[in-house]
Amino acid sequence: MVTDLLFVYGTLRSGGENDHYLERAVCVERSCWTAGELHDTGDGYPALKRHPKKRVVGELYVVDAEILAKIDELEDYVVNGDNNLYERIRQTVFGKRQHQAYVYIAGKPLQNLDAEISSGDWFTFSGQDSGKEEGA
């Protein structure tokens, strides 16, 4: 089975409304970060925009192709799509170790967001709390 690493920073995090997408995934870093600037979309979920000096916190999971395909659909991402809500890129994630992982970043429809979440933490901003044990 082919697997990959996926960094999540919003509703896919443990305790978020879409964490069920990662039920079969293995969490390898519960507390990690990647470079970027986090924004509130105003629709109950965040979007990460590229920024070299700011940090967005999240979790890192090992996912298989089936899980990734379902999350692509959730994130309105299509390979080579020209108007994706999110783009899926590889980016360095920092935690106990450095990892190269997939990260969903703001696509064209989300590029004009200006409601920055200065903490870089969706759960702090939205009042959610991560409730699962590492490795769950």
Phi and psi in degrees as GROMACS dihedral restraints (atoms count N, CA, C in turn):
[ dihedral_restraints ]
;  ai    aj    ak    al  type     phi  dphi    fc
    3     4     5     6     1   -83.4    20    10
    4     5     6     7     1   131.7    20    10
    6     7     8     9     1  -126.8    20    10
    7     8     9    10     1   163.0    20    10
    9    10    11    12     1  -144.9    20    10
   10    11    12    13     1   168.0    20    10
   12    13    14    15     1   -98.9    20    10
   13    14    15    16     1   140.7    20    10
   15    16    17    18     1  -132.7    20    10
   16    17    18    19     1   125.3    20    10
   18    19    20    21     1   -93.0    20    10
   19    20    21    22     1   128.3    20    10
   21    22    23    24     1  -122.3    20    10
   22    23    24    25     1   143.3    20    10
   24    25    26    27     1  -134.3    20    10
   25    26    27    28     1    -1.9    20    10
   27    28    29    30     1  -128.0    20    10
   28    29    30    31     1  -123.9    20    10
   30    31    32    33     1   -70.5    20    10
   31    32    33    34     1   -11.2    20    10
   33    34    35    36     1   -83.3    20    10
   34    35    36    37     1   -13.9    20    10
   36    37    38    39     1   -63.2    20    10
   37    38    39    40     1   154.8    20    10
   39    40    41    42     1   -55.1    20    10
   40    41    42    43     1   123.8    20    10
   42    43    44    45     1    96.6    20    10
   43    44    45    46     1    -9.3    20    10
   45    46    47    48     1   -83.9    20    10
   46    47    48    49     1   164.8    20    10
   48    49    50    51     1   -66.8    20    10
   49    50    51    52     1   -19.3    20    10
   51    52    53    54     1  -111.3    20    10
   52    53    54    55     1    16.6    20    10
   54    55    56    57     1   -63.4    20    10
   55    56    57    58     1   -18.4    20    10
   57    58    59    60     1   -62.6    20    10
   58    59    60    61     1   -21.8    20    10
   60    61    62    63     1   -63.3    20    10
   61    62    63    64     1   -23.1    20    10
   63    64    65    66     1  -107.3    20    10
   64    65    66    67     1    18.0    20    10
   66    67    68    69     1   -55.3    20    10
   67    68    69    70     1   -38.8    20    10
   69    70    71    72     1   -92.6    20    10
   70    71    72    73     1    -2.2    20    10
   72    73    74    75     1   -85.0    20    10
   73    74    75    76     1   160.0    20    10
   75    76    77    78     1  -108.9    20    10
   76    77    78    79     1   125.3    20    10
   78    79    80    81     1   -80.1    20    10
   79    80    81    82     1   123.4    20    10
   81    82    83    84     1  -105.7    20    10
   82    83    84    85     1   -19.4    20    10
   84    85    86    87     1  -144.1    20    10
   85    86    87    88     1   113.7    20    10
   87    88    89    90     1   -81.1    20    10
   88    89    90    91     1   -28.4    20    10
   90    91    92    93     1  -130.8    20    10
   91    92    93    94     1   103.6    20    10
   93    94    95    96     1  -149.9    20    10
   94    95    96    97     1   178.4    20    10
   96    97    98    99     1  -150.8    20    10
   97    98    99   100     1   162.9    20    10
   99   100   101   102     1  -140.5    20    10
  100   101   102   103     1   160.5    20    10
  102   103   104   105     1   -69.0    20    10
  103   104   105   106     1   137.1    20    10
  105   106   107   108     1   159.3    20    10
  106   107   108   109     1   173.7    20    10
  108   109   110   111     1  -122.8    20    10
  109   110   111   112     1   124.1    20    10
  111   112   113   114     1   -92.0    20    10
  112   113   114   115     1   137.7    20    10
  114   115   116   117     1  -130.6    20    10
  115   116   117   118     1   146.6    20    10
  117   118   119   120     1   -85.7    20    10
  118   119   120   121     1   126.1    20    10
  120   121   122   123     1   -79.5    20    10
  121   122   123   124     1   -16.7    20    10
  123   124   125   126     1    84.5    20    10
  124   125   126   127     1     0.8    20    10
  126   127   128   129     1  -116.5    20    10
  127   128   129   130     1    18.6    20    10
  129   130   131   132     1    89.6    20    10
  130   131   132   133     1    13.2    20    10
  132   133   134   135     1  -152.4    20    10
  133   134   135   136     1   155.8    20    10
  135   136   137   138     1   -97.2    20    10
  136   137   138   139     1   172.8    20    10
  138   139   140   141     1  -139.6    20    10
  139   140   141   142     1   139.6    20    10
  141   142   143   144     1   -98.0    20    10
  142   143   144   145     1   129.5    20    10
  144   145   146   147     1  -111.9    20    10
  145   146   147   148     1   147.8    20    10
  147   148   149   150     1   -60.4    20    10
  148   149   150   151     1   135.1    20    10
  150   151   152   153     1  -161.3    20    10
  151   152   153   154     1   123.3    20    10
  153   154   155   156     1   -74.1    20    10
  154   155   156   157     1   -18.9    20    10
  156   157   158   159     1  -115.1    20    10
  157   158   159   160     1    -0.4    20    10
  159   160   161   162     1  -109.2    20    10
  160   161   162   163     1   163.7    20    10
  162   163   164   165     1  -123.2    20    10
  163   164   165   166     1   143.5    20    10
  165   166   167   168     1  -121.9    20    10
  166   167   168   169     1   129.1    20    10
  168   169   170   171     1   -95.0    20    10
  169   170   171   172     1   152.3    20    10
  171   172   173   174     1  -174.5    20    10
  172   173   174   175     1  -152.5    20    10
  174   175   176   177     1  -132.1    20    10
  175   176   177   178     1   155.4    20    10
  177   178   179   180     1  -120.2    20    10
  178   179   180   181     1   129.5    20    10
  180   181   182   183     1  -125.4    20    10
  181   182   183   184     1   149.2    20    10
  183   184   185   186     1   -89.7    20    10
  184   185   186   187     1   123.7    20    10
  186   187   188   189     1  -126.8    20    10
  187   188   189   190     1   153.3    20    10
  189   190   191   192     1   -99.9    20    10
  190   191   192   193     1   176.9    20    10
  192   193   194   195     1   -61.6    20    10
  193   194   195   196     1   -35.6    20    10
  195   196   197   198     1   -66.3    20    10
  196   197   198   199     1   -45.3    20    10
  198   199   200   201     1   -63.5    20    10
  199   200   201   202     1   -45.1    20    10
  201   202   203   204     1   -61.6    20    10
  202   203   204   205     1   -39.8    20    10
  204   205   206   207     1   -63.6    20    10
  205   206   207   208     1   -39.8    20    10
  207   208   209   210     1   -67.5    20    10
  208   209   210   211     1   -37.7    20    10
  210   211   212   213     1   -72.5    20    10
  211   212   213   214     1   -35.7    20    10
  213   214   215   216     1   -54.9    20    10
  214   215   216   217     1   -43.9    20    10
  216   217   218   219     1   -64.6    20    10
  217   218   219   220     1   -45.0    20    10
  219   220   221   222     1   -57.1    20    10
  220   221   222   223     1   -43.1    20    10
  222   223   224   225     1   -85.6    20    10
  223   224   225   226     1     6.9    20    10
  225   226   227   228     1    54.4    20    10
  226   227   228   229     1    45.9    20    10
  228   229   230   231     1  -111.7    20    10
  229   230   231   232     1   129.2    20    10
  231   232   233   234     1  -127.4    20    10
  232   233   234   235     1   130.8    20    10
  234   235   236   237     1   -54.6    20    10
  235   236   237   238     1   129.3    20    10
  237   238   239   240     1    63.6    20    10
  238   239   240   241     1    17.4    20    10
  240   241   242   243     1   -69.0    20    10
  241   242   243   244     1   147.9    20    10
  243   244   245   246     1  -100.3    20    10
  244   245   246   247     1    -2.3    20    10
  246   247   248   249     1  -144.3    20    10
  247   248   249   250     1    42.0    20    10
  249   250   251   252     1   -65.3    20    10
  250   251   252   253     1   141.1    20    10
  252   253   254   255     1   -63.5    20    10
  253   254   255   256     1   -43.1    20    10
  255   256   257   258     1  -126.1    20    10
  256   257   258   259     1   151.0    20    10
  258   259   260   261     1  -107.5    20    10
  259   260   261   262     1   145.6    20    10
  261   262   263   264     1  -106.3    20    10
  262   263   264   265     1   118.5    20    10
  264   265   266   267     1  -125.6    20    10
  265   266   267   268     1   166.3    20    10
  267   268   269   270     1   -97.3    20    10
  268   269   270   271     1   138.1    20    10
  270   271   272   273     1  -152.2    20    10
  271   272   273   274     1   155.9    20    10
  273   274   275   276     1   -74.4    20    10
  274   275   276   277     1   133.7    20    10
  276   277   278   279     1  -117.8    20    10
  277   278   279   280     1   135.8    20    10
  279   280   281   282     1  -112.5    20    10
  280   281   282   283     1   131.5    20    10
  282   283   284   285     1  -154.5    20    10
  283   284   285   286     1  -130.8    20    10
  285   286   287   288     1   -63.1    20    10
  286   287   288   289     1   -29.3    20    10
  288   289   290   291     1  -137.3    20    10
  289   290   291   292     1   170.3    20    10
  291   292   293   294     1   -91.1    20    10
  292   293   294   295     1   140.6    20    10
  294   295   296   297     1  -135.5    20    10
  295   296   297   298     1   150.2    20    10
  297   298   299   300     1   -97.2    20    10
  298   299   300   301     1   123.8    20    10
  300   301   302   303     1  -142.4    20    10
  301   302   303   304     1   158.6    20    10
  303   304   305   306     1   -71.3    20    10
  304   305   306   307     1   142.5    20    10
  306   307   308   309     1  -139.1    20    10
  307   308   309   310     1   135.7    20    10
  309   310   311   312     1   -90.2    20    10
  310   311   312   313     1   123.1    20    10
  312   313   314   315     1  -117.1    20    10
  313   314   315   316     1   163.0    20    10
  315   316   317   318     1   -57.6    20    10
  316   317   318   319     1   127.5    20    10
  318   319   320   321     1   -88.0    20    10
  319   320   321   322     1  -173.2    20    10
  321   322   323   324     1   -51.2    20    10
  322   323   324   325     1   -46.3    20    10
  324   325   326   327     1   -63.9    20    10
  325   326   327   328     1   -16.8    20    10
  327   328   329   330     1  -109.4    20    10
  328   329   330   331     1     5.9    20    10
  330   331   332   333     1   -67.7    20    10
  331   332   333   334     1   -23.8    20    10
  333   334   335   336     1   -92.7    20    10
  334   335   336   337     1    10.3    20    10
  336   337   338   339     1   -62.3    20    10
  337   338   339   340     1   138.5    20    10
  339   340   341   342     1  -129.8    20    10
  340   341   342   343     1     3.6    20    10
  342   343   344   345     1   -87.8    20    10
  343   344   345   346     1    78.9    20    10
  345   346   347   348     1   -69.3    20    10
  346   347   348   349     1   141.5    20    10
  348   349   350   351     1  -100.0    20    10
  349   350   351   352     1    97.4    20    10
  351   352   353   354     1   -63.6    20    10
  352   353   354   355     1   -27.2    20    10
  354   355   356   357     1   -70.9    20    10
  355   356   357   358     1   -20.2    20    10
  357   358   359   360     1    72.0    20    10
  358   359   360   361     1    11.8    20    10
  360   361   362   363     1  -126.0    20    10
  361   362   363   364     1   109.4    20    10
  363   364   365   366     1   -59.9    20    10
  364   365   366   367     1   -40.8    20    10
  366   367   368   369     1   -66.6    20    10
  367   368   369   370     1   -40.2    20    10
  369   370   371   372     1   -61.6    20    10
  370   371   372   373     1   -44.2    20    10
  372   373   374   375     1   -65.7    20    10
  373   374   375   376     1   -44.3    20    10
  375   376   377   378     1   -91.3    20    10
  376   377   378   379     1    -7.5    20    10
  378   379   380   381     1    81.4    20    10
  379   380   381   382     1    11.8    20    10
  381   382   383   384     1   -84.0    20    10
  382   383   384   385     1   163.8    20    10
  384   385   386   387     1  -138.8    20    10
  385   386   387   388     1   134.2    20    10
  387   388   389   390     1   -69.5    20    10
  388   389   390   391     1   130.4    20    10
  390   391   392   393     1  -122.5    20    10
  391   392   393   394     1     2.5    20    10
  393   394   395   396     1  -103.2    20    10
  394   395   396   397     1   154.2    20    10
  396   397   398   399     1   -77.1    20    10
  397   398   399   400     1   150.6    20    10
  399   400   401   402     1   -60.4    20    10
  400   401   402   403     1   141.1    20    10
  402   403   404   405     1    84.4    20    10
  403   404   405   406     1    -0.6    20    10
